[in-house]
């Protein structure tokens, strides 16, 4: 990381950024040599000292085909966006918090899908134990990324004088 003064090194703070962000950008390895990137809803779980990201989708499609070919993936998520413009100085800057990482994806077994989907629901409805129709479970692909490495970065807003 070029700007070490902006690096988030505390693991708990990195996980907090992951919990605050609303969209995960997942990058898969496409067969044409270019990354295939998509914005996707997710849930975050910390278990046995590891971080897991939970996802869901239709039972078929391009991302599932790419995952089957190569389970490696990268991800990015960000939050606390604030554009600042200082007209008197002709200066513009942007505050944010972000997380970038990589890991391997695997399909969640049928008997574990409900727990994975509950984690995803809790991301968007924390502490509510939000209901989802169990009839959707067999019609939903559920997959999980075990994070192998992750870094965080934060640029705080500048004081507005």
C-alpha positions as a Python dict, from the first residue, in 0.01 Angstrom:
ca = {
    (1, 'X'): (0, 0, 0),
    (2, 'X'): (148, 331, -107),
    (3, 'X'): (-11, 548, 164),
    (4, 'X'): (66, 360, 485),
    (5, 'X'): (-74, 651, 685),
    (6, 'X'): (-420, 557, 552),
    (7, 'X'): (-391, 182, 606),
    (8, 'X'): (-636, 18, 845),
    (9, 'X'): (-430, -246, 1025),
    (10, 'X'): (-668, -342, 1305),
    (11, 'X'): (-865, -652, 1199),
    (12, 'X'): (-1173, -550, 1400),
    (13, 'X'): (-1180, -215, 1219),
    (14, 'X'): (-1150, -389, 881),
    (15, 'X'): (-1446, -610, 969),
    (16, 'X'): (-1644, -303, 1078),
    (17, 'X'): (-1585, -145, 735),
    (18, 'X'): (-1704, -470, 577),
    (19, 'X'): (-2018, -462, 790),
    (20, 'X'): (-2093, -97, 707),
    (21, 'X'): (-2056, -125, 328),
    (22, 'X'): (-2370, -205, 131),
    (23, 'X'): (-2229, -361, -188),
    (24, 'X'): (-1944, -603, -252),
    (25, 'X'): (-1776, -596, -590),
    (26, 'X'): (-1674, -950, -668),
    (27, 'X'): (-1414, -1017, -940),
    (28, 'X'): (-1396, -1359, -1101),
    (29, 'X'): (-1146, -1491, -1354),
    (30, 'X'): (-1305, -1492, -1699),
    (31, 'X'): (-1190, -1732, -1970),
    (32, 'X'): (-1091, -1442, -2200),
    (33, 'X'): (-824, -1323, -1956),
    (34, 'X'): (-1020, -1022, -1831),
    (35, 'X'): (-1170, -1005, -1481),
    (36, 'X'): (-1547, -1040, -1463),
    (37, 'X'): (-1664, -801, -1193),
    (38, 'X'): (-2010, -761, -1049),
    (39, 'X'): (-2175, -572, -765),
    (40, 'X'): (-2343, -815, -530),
    (41, 'X'): (-2526, -826, -195),
    (42, 'X'): (-2344, -1012, 79),
    (43, 'X'): (-2320, -1109, 443),
    (44, 'X'): (-2008, -1108, 662),
    (45, 'X'): (-1925, -1377, 915),
    (46, 'X'): (-1622, -1420, 1139),
    (47, 'X'): (-1576, -1779, 1255),
    (48, 'X'): (-1276, -1963, 1401),
    (49, 'X'): (-1053, -1663, 1330),
    (50, 'X'): (-1149, -1654, 961),
    (51, 'X'): (-1367, -1414, 762),
    (52, 'X'): (-1638, -1548, 532),
    (53, 'X'): (-1849, -1359, 280),
    (54, 'X'): (-2187, -1510, 191),
    (55, 'X'): (-2359, -1454, -145),
    (56, 'X'): (-2668, -1575, -328),
    (57, 'X'): (-2796, -1579, -685),
    (58, 'X'): (-3003, -1771, -935),
    (59, 'X'): (-2918, -2138, -982),
    (60, 'X'): (-2751, -2073, -1317),
    (61, 'X'): (-2563, -1799, -1494),
    (62, 'X'): (-2224, -1669, -1591),
    (63, 'X'): (-2082, -1613, -1243),
    (64, 'X'): (-2161, -1971, -1141),
    (65, 'X'): (-1997, -2101, -1459),
    (66, 'X'): (-1685, -1894, -1389),
    (67, 'X'): (-1677, -2006, -1024),
    (68, 'X'): (-1693, -2370, -1134),
    (69, 'X'): (-1390, -2316, -1361),
    (70, 'X'): (-1182, -2120, -1108),
    (71, 'X'): (-1274, -2069, -743),
    (72, 'X'): (-1029, -1781, -691),
    (73, 'X'): (-1190, -1439, -652),
    (74, 'X'): (-1108, -1087, -541),
    (75, 'X'): (-1345, -843, -378),
    (76, 'X'): (-1380, -477, -288),
    (77, 'X'): (-1626, -284, -72),
    (78, 'X'): (-1633, 78, 40),
    (79, 'X'): (-1832, 317, 257),
    (80, 'X'): (-1828, 659, 430),
    (81, 'X'): (-1808, 847, 100),
    (82, 'X'): (-1772, 1221, 123),
    (83, 'X'): (-1680, 1446, -169),
    (84, 'X'): (-1521, 1769, -52),
    (85, 'X'): (-1465, 2071, -271),
    (86, 'X'): (-1272, 2373, -149),
    (87, 'X'): (-1354, 2634, -416),
    (88, 'X'): (-1123, 2900, -272),
    (89, 'X'): (-825, 2665, -315),
    (90, 'X'): (-946, 2497, -635),
    (91, 'X'): (-907, 2166, -452),
    (92, 'X'): (-1126, 1861, -448),
    (93, 'X'): (-1082, 1545, -238),
    (94, 'X'): (-1280, 1239, -142),
    (95, 'X'): (-1305, 1071, 199),
    (96, 'X'): (-1383, 698, 225),
    (97, 'X'): (-1319, 366, 393),
    (98, 'X'): (-1249, 62, 178),
    (99, 'X'): (-1152, -302, 199),
    (100, 'X'): (-988, -513, -73),
    (101, 'X'): (-919, -884, -49),
    (102, 'X'): (-911, -1223, -210),
    (103, 'X'): (-1008, -1578, -136),
    (104, 'X'): (-1174, -1889, -271),
    (105, 'X'): (-1540, -1947, -337),
    (106, 'X'): (-1734, -2264, -267),
    (107, 'X'): (-2096, -2364, -302),
    (108, 'X'): (-2278, -2394, 28),
    (109, 'X'): (-2431, -2740, 88),
    (110, 'X'): (-2811, -2754, 91),
    (111, 'X'): (-2827, -2817, 467),
    (112, 'X'): (-2621, -2501, 537),
    (113, 'X'): (-2799, -2263, 298),
    (114, 'X'): (-3047, -2128, 555),
    (115, 'X'): (-2768, -2021, 793),
    (116, 'X'): (-2574, -1858, 510),
    (117, 'X'): (-2883, -1670, 390),
    (118, 'X'): (-2957, -1563, 749),
    (119, 'X'): (-2606, -1411, 764),
    (120, 'X'): (-2677, -1224, 441),
    (121, 'X'): (-3013, -1098, 572),
    (122, 'X'): (-2850, -985, 896),
    (123, 'X'): (-2612, -764, 700),
    (124, 'X'): (-2904, -557, 569),
    (125, 'X'): (-3135, -598, 869),
    (126, 'X'): (-2894, -623, 1166),
    (127, 'X'): (-3035, -772, 1483),
    (128, 'X'): (-3386, -809, 1335),
    (129, 'X'): (-3371, -1182, 1259),
    (130, 'X'): (-3537, -1085, 929),
    (131, 'X'): (-3768, -1344, 776),
    (132, 'X'): (-3703, -1497, 436),
    (133, 'X'): (-3927, -1753, 275),
    (134, 'X'): (-3775, -2101, 318),
    (135, 'X'): (-3945, -2207, -6),
    (136, 'X'): (-3684, -1998, -191),
    (137, 'X'): (-3390, -2197, -53),
    (138, 'X'): (-3396, -2485, -305),
    (139, 'X'): (-3434, -2230, -589),
    (140, 'X'): (-3133, -2024, -474),
    (141, 'X'): (-2762, -2076, -531),
    (142, 'X'): (-2571, -1991, -213),
    (143, 'X'): (-2196, -1960, -210),
    (144, 'X'): (-1930, -1845, 31),
    (145, 'X'): (-1587, -1686, -4),
    (146, 'X'): (-1329, -1775, 258),
    (147, 'X'): (-1108, -1467, 282),
    (148, 'X'): (-738, -1548, 244),
    (149, 'X'): (-609, -1191, 262),
    (150, 'X'): (-763, -850, 322),
    (151, 'X'): (-643, -491, 353),
    (152, 'X'): (-824, -178, 459),
    (153, 'X'): (-777, 188, 381),
    (154, 'X'): (-930, 505, 523),
    (155, 'X'): (-912, 866, 412),
    (156, 'X'): (-1072, 1092, 670),
    (157, 'X'): (-1258, 1408, 566),
    (158, 'X'): (-1054, 1727, 577),
    (159, 'X'): (-1167, 1998, 822),
    (160, 'X'): (-1395, 2249, 651),
    (161, 'X'): (-1283, 2596, 759),
}
